């Protein structure tokens, strides 16, 4: 082999090596919603080969040095949505009981399709979820990032409660979850002695305690006991000054899950979204057929609890507005992933309901990005700034002007990689 041939081969190898390596990419020209409430006109987002943000700012302040420049003029970039209260792996169609790793993977892709790039699964998580959560740290997720709470602690004594917390810790959970609720008088409520033990044991392991609740009084008691996150809206009555003071001084976040309540009564007639093309993009019309039967609709109409939750949603909307106006951090969440709460799509319905409650689009988006990340201690995503991982969406329209523009998703990136 002569020298020129060797040089040619070496050059060719070097060329193929360099193009096969992921490149640093600059996304230019878009309006950028940062995730902290701010907006950049004509911004630049630079993502390196590791999927980390190198720079994000106005074009005149960023030195654009990248292997590839992608012009996104006229479009909008924002951080991926973080759902701080979802569930994964259990439901197929509208039927529960299908828990598997495959199902979790499919659902994380489904969430990502609709722009949800992080899901905190608050309960019902089993061993199969652990490797899929670990991808967060070891690789690049193929869909939404996953965090888990394991089995919901439902002990009836403090000693049993501590054992259940420890079992979850052994499995490797990120959060501990409890329910403090009597389900509209239909079940026994967890006692304060038990939840105090759960909270203490969770904190002993440096984990946040997420509490399902319904009543204002329970919410106050949970805050007093040291709960770190309220996983639903207060729905029995309007929040008062004492509660606002308490939640602000404890720095606890409040997760509305308005669609949880909507899902209890919306199927009393044909749901408004069954023919929505955006819903049908990912969901086959056949899966909602059982919800259209007269028998099914009658059952919902005649369900006392469904009708109570319908009224409760009105209280929830009012409380959300009050708390948001008071400066309480709202952690976006839906409780989707339970049967008939459609993952990905319901996150968009939730945002519309938050707008209906009176929140400005920019506040809603902040709650679903930067605030959500901060609330859950998931600090590596949620805001588009240097050093964070590049989970972001490209939209055709500006959701800061109208929240329904969230539906104009064109591309979804997790750790810099396109997943839609
Ligand atoms: Zn839930």
Boltz pocket constraint, residues with backbone or C-beta under 6 A from the ligand:
constraints:
  - pocket:
      binder: B
      contacts: [[A, 85], [A, 86], [A, 87], [A, 122], [A, 123], [A, 335]]
      max_distance: 6.0
